[in-house]
Amino acid sequence: MSIYVSDGKKLVDVEYDDIPDVNDIVDGMRVLSTDKRAEDENAMFLLEPNGNVSCYVFDEIFIVGKVTGFENLVDAVKAWNNNEI
């Protein structure tokens, strides 16, 4: 398990090819699931402290999208698959 911190725009102090995986921690939230839409577009589904789910979209180490407040992982993945994120 690795711990990652972002500055809101990118992961801090990591290599460009270092991508968080399931059970890693990003900004204090555990990675529940990951998905890849394109070669350089990765989604991380994160468990928020209040029990909701967030989705961070990364291009390498850069955060190119972020949506918070999904009630569960199914809703977050559905939004990702429908290109709503």
C-alpha positions as CSV (number, residue, x, y, z in Angstrom):
1,M,0.0,0.0,0.0
2,S,1.3,3.4,-1.0
3,I,0.3,6.8,0.2
4,Y,-0.1,9.7,-2.3
5,V,-0.8,13.4,-1.8
6,S,-2.0,15.8,-4.5
7,D,-1.8,19.6,-4.7
8,G,-5.2,19.6,-6.4
9,K,-3.7,19.5,-9.8
10,K,-1.2,16.6,-9.7
11,L,0.3,14.0,-7.4
12,V,3.2,15.4,-5.4
13,D,6.7,13.8,-5.3
14,V,6.0,10.9,-7.6
15,E,7.4,9.6,-10.9
16,Y,5.3,10.1,-14.1
17,D,4.7,6.4,-14.5
18,D,3.8,5.8,-10.8
19,I,0.0,5.2,-10.8
20,P,-2.0,4.5,-7.6
21,D,-3.6,1.1,-7.4
22,V,-6.4,-0.5,-5.4
23,N,-6.0,-0.1,-1.6
24,D,-3.5,2.8,-2.0
25,I,-4.3,6.0,-0.3
26,V,-4.8,9.3,-2.3
27,D,-5.5,12.5,-0.4
28,G,-6.5,10.4,2.7
29,M,-9.0,8.3,0.7
30,R,-8.6,4.6,-0.1
31,V,-8.6,3.6,-3.7
32,L,-11.6,1.2,-4.2
33,S,-11.2,0.6,-7.9
34,T,-9.4,1.8,-11.0
35,D,-10.3,1.9,-14.7
36,K,-8.5,3.0,-17.9
37,R,-10.4,4.7,-20.7
38,A,-7.4,5.6,-22.9
39,E,-3.7,5.1,-22.8
40,D,-3.2,8.1,-20.7
41,E,-6.6,8.4,-18.9
42,N,-7.0,6.6,-15.6
43,A,-9.9,6.8,-13.2
44,M,-9.4,6.2,-9.5
45,F,-12.5,5.6,-7.4
46,L,-11.9,6.7,-3.8
47,L,-13.7,6.2,-0.6
48,E,-14.4,9.5,1.1
49,P,-14.3,9.8,4.9
50,N,-18.1,10.3,5.0
51,G,-18.7,7.0,3.1
52,N,-19.4,8.5,-0.3
53,V,-17.2,7.8,-3.4
54,S,-15.1,10.3,-5.4
55,C,-13.6,9.8,-8.8
56,Y,-10.3,11.3,-9.8
57,V,-9.3,11.2,-13.5
58,F,-5.5,11.2,-14.1
59,D,-3.4,11.8,-17.1
60,E,-0.1,10.4,-15.8
61,I,0.2,12.2,-12.5
62,F,-2.0,15.1,-13.4
63,I,-5.5,15.3,-12.2
64,V,-7.7,16.3,-15.2
65,G,-11.1,15.7,-13.6
66,K,-12.6,15.2,-10.2
67,V,-16.1,14.5,-9.1
68,T,-17.1,13.8,-5.5
69,G,-20.2,12.8,-3.6
70,F,-21.4,9.6,-5.3
71,E,-23.5,7.5,-3.0
72,N,-21.7,4.3,-4.0
73,L,-19.1,2.8,-6.2
74,V,-21.7,1.5,-8.7
75,D,-23.0,5.1,-9.3
76,A,-19.5,6.4,-9.8
77,V,-18.5,3.7,-12.3
78,K,-21.7,4.2,-14.2
79,A,-21.0,7.9,-14.5
80,W,-17.5,7.2,-15.7
81,N,-18.7,4.6,-18.3
82,N,-21.3,7.1,-19.5
83,N,-18.6,9.8,-20.0
84,E,-20.2,12.0,-17.4
85,I,-16.9,12.5,-15.7
